[in-house]
Amino acid sequence: MTTISGETVGLAESSDRLWDALIHCDETHAVATVRTAVSAVDGDVCAAVEHVLLGLIAPAQARVGRAWAANELTVAQEHAATAINERCVAALVDAAADALPAPSRGRAVVACVDGEWHALPARLVAEVLRLRGWRVDYLGAQVPTDHLVAHLHASGAETVLLSSSLPSRLPTAHSAISACLAIGVPVVAGGAAFGPGGRYARLLKARWAGDAAAAADLLAQGLERPRPGAARLPDLDLPHLTDQEYTMVRRTRTQLVKQALADVENGFAAMRSYDERRRERTAEDLDHIVGFLATALYVDDAELFTTFVTWTAGILSARGVPPQCLLPALDSLRHQLGDFPRAVGILTAARRALVVPRPGRAA
Ligand code: B12
């Protein structure tokens, strides 16, 4: 028997079995594996379920992401694995239903930022809070801010837990955070979008927690209700926005992408032979690049953009696309945005960070 009180419960064997089931689209074995992992933990069922949700399923899902990025899993396998993990979460929570404590600690809303489809992390947060005795309204993926606020008014929930995985959703997250604070509801933000150590959450005036267990601990301490009027216009939280660089990049996004596409075609010969579908994918990639540039301007952090560009270079390399094709794109944007010093600085830093193997040499 294993116990979770004060000791680490090994999940290594279950982890291998779950991975095997996920990559073979084997839902039945995946569910059996997570159920067995829970029953192998001695003691409180709710604590055991939490342990397996966060110690087995969450890391398996993150591994799915890494394997997809390395081109070891197809998009279809990644989708199947996500669906299976969602089913595993549901199976465990159902199995713990009889042991769930009556909700006695208050009411919390868990939601993803508008435009954010990564719902599984938010689902994990919701279930862990329920297991710890909170009443939880789980609103799922991409919740428009006005509907989130309307729900807070209607439900009287005391806290919002806001999830976002994509840094490019940060400006939208800021609006949501500000809207919740304005009506006196504290916000705990979480997810990869909020940066290492949650630095962007703090910048946007939200509390932050690294995972569902840390969020539950934070809520248990009691969060101070913000004073009405605590929310301010974005320019007051982020004074650099007054230079209008973010606004201009957002406003001219379509034109920036169009011109960058033309410049990449000129600067990267291989692209001239692309069929229509590949050109569309390239345009999508460029749109992501401009979206991340805008976000880096929003939070005034060149590192956000550099991290994204080097990540994109890795994704391209793993698929046999030379990351050099990013250089003409960055140069095009730098040229188009020559009058915007912060944008030029961010693009220059990313260009420098992009380690491009010389032609004919191994990476
Ligand atoms: C599954 C998945 C999807 C699924 C999501 C389905 C679903 N139901 O969730 C789908 C297919 C929809 C998808 C779409 C996209 N995805 Co995706 N996706 C993933 C993947 C593989 C797993 C996400 C996940 O569940 N992770 C596991 C969870 C448990 O980990 P976590 O998110 O870090 O969460 C932990 C903490 O951060 C924290 N936490 C999270 N939220 C919160 C909230 C609160 C309040 C608190 C306290 C804590 C907290 O708790 C969790 C642990 O307990 C990731 C890869 C990865 N490594 O995460 C990519 C990933 C996030 N996706 C990515 C991308 C690019 C996309 C797309 C843009 C792809 C495309 N071109 O269309 C779209 C964007 C869609 C959108 N607008 O949101 C990139 C983002 C890269 C970047 N630099 O921004 C990633 C990292 C892919 C990768 N391998 O590199 N994706």
Residues whose N, C-alpha, C, O or C-beta is under 5 A from the ligand:
A	BS01	B12	A58 Q61 A62 V64 G65 R66 A69 T82 G115 E116 W117 H118 A119 L120 P121 A122 V125 L161 L162 S163 S164 S165 L166 P167 V188 A189 G190 G191 A192 A209 G210 D211 A212 A215 F308 W311
